[in-house]
C-alpha cells in the first residue's frame, strides 16, 4: 500500500490496572502487522490516535 492512505484500520486494544488506584495502561496491537505499542496511560493512547488520525 505504498503511497496510498489506508482507509481501514483494525486494532486489538488491551487495558488494565496494575493496582486498584493506578492509572489505566494499554497495549494497542495492529491486527494487520501484529505490531504492538504500549501506553503508560489513557491520555498517551488518545494522543497517539490524534497524531495518527488527525485529531478530533
N, CA, C and O of each residue as an XYZ file, in Angstrom:
224
protein
N       0.806     -1.196      0.000
C       0.000      0.000      0.000
C       0.850      1.262      0.000
O       0.411      2.305      0.485
N       2.021      1.181     -0.521
C       2.917      2.325     -0.519
C       2.298      3.480     -1.288
O       1.793      3.300     -2.396
N       2.341      4.685     -0.685
C       1.820      5.864     -1.334
C       0.321      6.065     -1.187
O      -0.184      7.137     -1.521
N      -0.388      5.095     -0.710
C      -1.833      5.217     -0.531
C      -2.171      5.265      0.952
O      -1.577      4.561      1.768
N      -3.140      6.113      1.279
C      -3.594      6.183      2.665
C      -4.541      5.020      2.914
O      -5.441      4.758      2.116
N      -4.337      4.341      4.000
C      -5.222      3.232      4.362
C      -6.588      3.781      4.716
O      -6.697      4.787      5.417
N      -7.620      3.128      4.239
C      -8.985      3.561      4.529
C      -9.594      2.752      5.661
O     -10.698      3.051      6.117
N      -8.886      1.738      6.112
C      -9.425      0.865      7.147
C      -8.288      0.452      8.065
O      -7.241      0.001      7.600
N      -8.491      0.604      9.356
C      -7.530      0.167     10.354
C      -8.255     -0.727     11.350
O      -9.417     -0.489     11.680
N      -7.569     -1.746     11.820
C      -8.146     -2.630     12.836
C      -7.093     -2.847     13.921
O      -5.931     -3.139     13.637
N      -7.528     -2.698     15.162
C      -6.641     -2.842     16.304
C      -7.290     -3.720     17.364
O      -8.514     -3.795     17.477
N      -6.445     -4.374     18.127
C      -6.862     -5.040     19.350
C      -6.334     -4.180     20.489
O      -5.132     -3.926     20.575
N      -7.230     -3.734     21.361
C      -6.852     -2.871     22.475
C      -6.997     -3.637     23.771
O      -8.050     -4.207     24.059
N      -5.911     -3.646     24.564
C      -5.941     -4.260     25.896
C      -5.691     -3.160     26.910
O      -4.756     -2.374     26.757
N      -6.516     -3.096     27.943
C      -6.325     -2.117     29.015
C      -6.367     -2.824     30.362
O      -7.085     -3.810     30.532
N      -5.599     -2.319     31.311
C      -5.548     -2.928     32.642
C      -4.969     -1.930     33.634
O      -4.400     -0.904     33.262
N      -5.133     -2.266     34.901
C      -4.508     -1.531     36.003
C      -3.636     -2.502     36.768
O      -4.023     -3.646     37.006
N      -2.463     -2.044     37.151
C      -1.585     -2.879     37.964
C      -2.108     -2.984     39.391
O      -1.958     -4.018     40.042
N      -2.729     -1.897     39.877
C      -3.343     -1.851     41.202
C      -4.627     -1.059     41.085
O      -4.816     -0.326     40.115
N      -5.517     -1.195     42.064
C      -6.818     -0.527     42.002
C      -6.727      0.995     41.842
O      -7.581      1.598     41.193
N      -5.715      1.608     42.420
C      -5.606      3.066     42.375
C      -4.600      3.568     41.333
O      -4.279      4.756     41.320
N      -4.102      2.698     40.472
C      -3.128      3.118     39.470
C      -3.829      3.529     38.171
O      -5.013      3.253     37.982
N      -3.096      4.181     37.295
C      -3.627      4.596     36.001
C      -3.887      3.384     35.117
O      -3.237      2.346     35.242
N      -4.851      3.545     34.227
C      -5.088      2.509     33.227
C      -3.926      2.508     32.252
O      -3.515      3.562     31.766
N      -3.402      1.336     31.968
C      -2.347      1.158     30.974
C      -2.955      0.505     29.754
O      -4.058     -0.037     29.833
N      -2.264      0.543     28.626
C      -2.847     -0.010     27.407
C      -1.776     -0.550     26.479
O      -0.636     -0.087     26.474
N      -2.172     -1.541     25.696
C      -1.377     -2.035     24.580
C      -2.302     -2.076     23.377
O      -3.405     -2.619     23.437
N      -1.830     -1.489     22.284
C      -2.584     -1.453     21.050
C      -1.856     -2.323     20.035
O      -0.673     -2.109     19.769
N      -2.552     -3.301     19.468
C      -1.940     -4.216     18.501
C      -2.613     -4.048     17.142
O      -3.830     -4.188     17.021
N      -1.819     -3.749     16.130
C      -2.313     -3.659     14.757
C      -2.569     -5.082     14.267
O      -1.636     -5.882     14.194
N      -3.798     -5.407     13.936
C      -4.111     -6.785     13.571
C      -3.576     -7.165     12.197
O      -3.502     -8.350     11.873
N      -3.198     -6.169     11.374
C      -2.640     -6.468     10.058
C      -1.161     -6.828     10.141
O      -0.683     -7.689      9.402
N      -0.431     -6.159     11.050
C       1.022     -6.339     11.143
C       1.469     -7.038     12.421
O       2.620     -7.461     12.531
N       0.557     -7.161     13.389
C       0.855     -7.698     14.724
C       1.801     -6.806     15.528
O       2.286     -7.218     16.581
N       2.070     -5.588     15.043
C       2.910     -4.642     15.771
C       2.157     -4.168     17.007
O       0.980     -3.815     16.931
N       2.854     -4.163     18.155
C       2.258     -3.734     19.417
C       2.929     -2.464     19.896
O       4.134     -2.273     19.732
N       2.109     -1.586     20.503
C       2.628     -0.362     21.081
C       2.002     -0.185     22.452
O       0.784     -0.280     22.603
N       2.833      0.073     23.446
C       2.363      0.240     24.811
C       2.177      1.701     25.179
O       2.849      2.582     24.644
N       1.246      1.946     26.109
C       0.946      3.301     26.575
C       0.873      3.290     28.094
O       0.285      2.386     28.687
N       1.472      4.299     28.724
C       1.509      4.389     30.192
C       0.162      4.755     30.787
O      -0.147      4.401     31.925
N      -0.651      5.483     29.987
C      -1.969      5.886     30.475
C      -2.876      6.175     29.285
O      -2.431      6.171     28.137
N      -4.143      6.425     29.568
C      -5.120      6.631     28.501
C      -4.844      7.925     27.739
O      -5.083      7.987     26.533
N      -4.352      8.948     28.412
C      -4.032     10.206     27.733
C      -2.987      9.985     26.637
O      -3.080     10.573     25.560
N      -2.007      9.150     26.911
C      -0.978      8.839     25.916
C      -1.583      8.079     24.733
O      -1.208      8.318     23.585
N      -2.508      7.176     25.007
C      -3.212      6.438     23.951
C      -4.013      7.396     23.074
O      -3.966      7.300     21.848
N      -4.744      8.312     23.692
C      -5.545      9.290     22.942
C      -4.629     10.165     22.085
O      -4.948     10.451     20.931
N      -3.508     10.587     22.636
C      -2.552     11.397     21.884
C      -2.065     10.644     20.649
O      -1.918     11.231     19.577
N      -1.820      9.362     20.800
C      -1.390      8.537     19.665
C      -2.452      8.539     18.565
O      -2.131      8.705     17.388
N      -3.717      8.354     18.951
C      -4.795      8.356     17.961
C      -4.938      9.721     17.292
O      -5.183      9.796     16.087
N      -4.789     10.791     18.055
C      -4.880     12.134     17.469
C      -3.776     12.374     16.457
O      -4.015     12.966     15.405
N      -2.562     11.919     16.766
C      -1.438     12.080     15.832
C      -1.618     11.189     14.597
O      -1.305     11.597     13.478
N      -2.121      9.981     14.808
C      -2.261      9.030     13.709
C      -3.403      9.390     12.771
O      -3.274      9.256     11.555
N      -4.519      9.847     13.328
C      -5.729     10.043     12.531
C      -6.140     11.512     12.401
O      -7.238     11.804     11.928
N      -5.281     12.426     12.811
C      -5.555     13.831     12.578
C      -6.342     14.548     13.640
O      -6.793     15.670     13.410
N      -6.525     13.946     14.795
C      -7.220     14.604     15.884
C      -8.721     14.635     15.705
O      -9.276     14.010     14.801
N      -9.358     15.371     16.581
C     -10.817     15.440     16.583
C     -11.345     16.416     15.566
O     -12.558     16.587     15.446
